[in-house]
Amino acid sequence: MNKSGENASALNRAHYDLLDSKKEFVNISPHLKHKTLKDLYLCLVNKCVSVVTSKNNTSTPRVLDLGSGDGEATLSFLSSDCAVTAVDISIEQLNRFNEYYPQYKSRCTIVCSDVIEFIENSNEQFDIIVLNSFLHHVPDYISLLNKVADSTKASVIFIFQDPIYYQSLNKFSRLFSKIAYLSWRITQGDILNGIKRRLARNTGDFSDPLNSIEYHVVRDGVNQDEIATTLVHLGYLVSYIPYFSTQSVVFQWLGDKFGVENTFAIIATYDASEFS
């Protein structure tokens, strides 16, 4: 693993801890910002819950939310009467979770931990594993998925808001996504340092840790095909859902209209017959 990979978790924790408000967090998170993406997420959450309630005959699915952050995305599961264990490496984000949603304390357990350490040390069983806008922060996400699946045998693994592997995108999607991001980025200030970091990445210079804070950019996104293949080998039936995601409100509308795809979700349901 290279140095940028080793520092990925620490860099992201420091970055998100510096965000002073929910508004700042939502501004940089398309899936929390745009109605079309929020509607898609809620639809997929409902599918996950429906699978578990019918398959496991339970009215209170047990959910493990890895990299939960401040709970903004976790709220959909709590609102669906799930019992949630929320794990995140940032105590600042988890404190905000408690502050924002005190009404769900009876059904939500909050754990400050590295997610891999939690998985390795936990004996709890869960119905749904949630990895929301998370895998692209993890240096070895395939190893993590193997650990999660092997340890929990969860009925559903739900992945959402990860960037499609750049090299698998067509030229139009790559160009459109870049223009969309830059159109938003130039309105956010600190333009000079932003340009410097982009140039440094392009030349392979990671001497400044901030050059690799957007770790998925450094390694060209996340390999959705490798993830799907891994889950299939682990005994899961995989549904792959590609969609468009960007911070810009205008370009999000355009991307939806033109059917551009640069981001993906996966709902993987465990097929016990594979091992019968």
N, C-alpha and C positions, 0 to 999 in steps of 0.2 A: 504493500500500500504506500502511495506517495505521501509527502508531507501534507499536501492540501487535504487528502482524504482523512488523515489522522486528526486533523484539526477541524473537520467539518462540524462535528457536534458542538464543540466549544464555541466556534465562530457563530453558529446559528443561535445558540443560547444567548451569547452576548448581544447579538443583533436584535433579537426579539425583546430582550429585557430592556433595551433602550427605548422601545416604543412606549410613549407616554399615555396612550389612550386607545380604546377600542376603535375609534375612528381611524387612527393611523394604521392599525393592524388590518382593518377591512380594506383600506385604500390600496394596500399592496397585495391583497388576496382576492383574485377575481372570483373564486367560488363563493366568497362571502359577500361580494359586492354587487354582482349582477343577478337580476331576477331569473333569467333563463337558466343560469348555472345553479342557483339556489333551488329552483323548481326541479331541475334534473337530480340534484343531490337528494332532495326530499323523496322523490319518486323511487330512487334506488334504495334509500333507507327503508321505505315502506316494503319494498320487495324483500329485503334482507330479513326484516322482522316477520313478514308473512311466511317466509320459508321456515323459519325456526318455530313459530307458533303452531304451524300445521304439522311439521315433521317431529318436533319434540313434545308436542302437546303441553305447552307451557304458555301462560299469559304474561310472564315476566322474563323475557330473554336476558341472559347474562352476557354483557358486552364488555370486551376489553378494548379500550381506545388507546392505541399506542401513539405517542406524540400528540396528546390532546390539546396542548396549548392552553388558551384561556377558556376553552369549552364552547366556543361559538358554534362549531360544527357538531360537538357532542350533544348539544341541546335537542337536536331532532330525535335522538335515541331516548333521551330522558323524557321528552314529550310523548314518546310512544310507549311509556310505561316500562322501559327496560331498566334493569339494574346495571349500573355502569361502574367499571373500574377504570379510572383515567390516569394514565402514566405519562409523565413528561419530565425532562431533565431540568427544566427551568422552574425554580420555586417562585419566581416573580409571576410567571404566567399562571401557575396553579393558585397562587394567592388571589389573582384576579378572578379565576374560576369560582372560588369560594365567595368572593365579593359579588359577582354578577348573578349567581344562581343559588342563593341560600335556600330556596324553596325545595331544592332537590337533594338536600344533604342526606336524607334518609335512604335514598336509592343510589347514592354516588360515593364511591370510595376514591380518594385522591392520593396518588403515590408519586413522590419525587424520586425518580430513579432513572438511570440509563436503561433503555428498554430491553437491551440484550441481557443485562444483569437481572432484570425483573423476570424475564422469561426463564432464564436458567435456574432461578431460585424459587419460583412460584410453583406450588402444587395445585393451584386452583384450576377449575375447568370452566370454559366459557363457550357460549353458543355462537357468538359473533366476534370476530377480530376485525377491528377497524384500523386502517392505515390511510389516514386522510391527509393529503398534501405532505407526505412523510417520507416515502421510499427514496425520493430524489435527494434527501439529506443524508442517506445512509451509504457509507462507502461500499459495503458488501451486502446489498439488499437481498441477493439470492440466499446467502447464508442465513440471514435473518428470517426469511420466509420458511426455510427448512426447519429452523429452530421452532418457529411459531406453530407450524403445522404438526411437527412431531410431538411437541409438548402438550398441545391443546386438543387436537383432533376436532376442532371447532366445526360446527355445521356449515358456517359461512365465513369466508375471508373476503372482506370488502375493501378494495383499493380505490381511491378517488384522488383526482387532481395531481396526476404525475405527468411530466412532459414526455410525449412520444419521442422515441430515439430519433435524433435529428436526421441521421443518415437514411432513415426509412421514409422520411417525408418527401413529397414531390417538391420541385423547385418553387412552384407558386406558393405552396403552404409555408415553406421556409422563408421566402422573401416577404410574404404578407405578415407573418408572425414577427419578423424583425422590424418591419416598418411600424406595425402596431405598437410594439414595445417602445421603440424610440420616440414615437409621437407622444407617448405618455411620459417617458423618462425626462424629456426636455422641459416638462412643466413642473418637475419636482425639485428643482434647485440643485446645487452642487454639481453643475454640468461639467466643469473642468476636471474635477477628480473622477467623475464617472467616465469621461473619455480616457483619462490616464489608465484607469483600471481595465477598460476594455482593450486598449492597446497592449497592456502588459499581458493579459490573458492570451491575446493572439500571438504573442512572441514566446509564450511559455514561461513568463516571469511571475513567480508566485512568492517572491521575497517579502512582499507586503501581504499579510494574512487576509486583508480585505479584498485582494484580487480573487480569492477563491471562496468568498462567503456564499455566492450563488453556485453551489457545488455542481448542480445539474448542468450549468452552462459549461463548466470546466470539462466535463466528461460527455458532452453531447446528449444530454437527456437521460432517459431510462429505457432499457431494452424491454419493451412490452412483450415481445415474442419469447424471450428467455424466461420472463416471469410466468407467462401462460404455460409454457412447456414444463417448467418446474412444478407448477401447481397440478398439472395433469398427472405427472409422474408420482405425485404425492397422493393421488386418489381423488382429485377434485374435478368436477365438471365446470368448465370455465366459460363465462359470458364476457365478451370484450366489448366495451362501449367507448368509441372514440368521439371527441367533440372539440369545439374551439374554446380557447380561454386566453384572455389578455386583460391587462389592467385598464386599458382605454375603453371608455363607455361607447364611443363612436365606433371604434374598430371591433368591439365585441358584437355590436349590432350588425356590422358589415360581415363579420366572420360567420355569424349565425345564418345570415341571409344567403351567403354564397356557399355554405356547407363546408367551410374550411375545417380541417382537423389537425390539432397539434397537441392534444392532451387526451388522456384516457382514464377510464374507470374499468374495474374488473369486479364481477361478483362470482366467486368460486364457491360452489356448494359441494360438500363432502359426500362422496359416493361410497358408502360402506361396502357395497357389493364388490368393489375392486379387491377387497381383502377377505371376502367370505370364502 
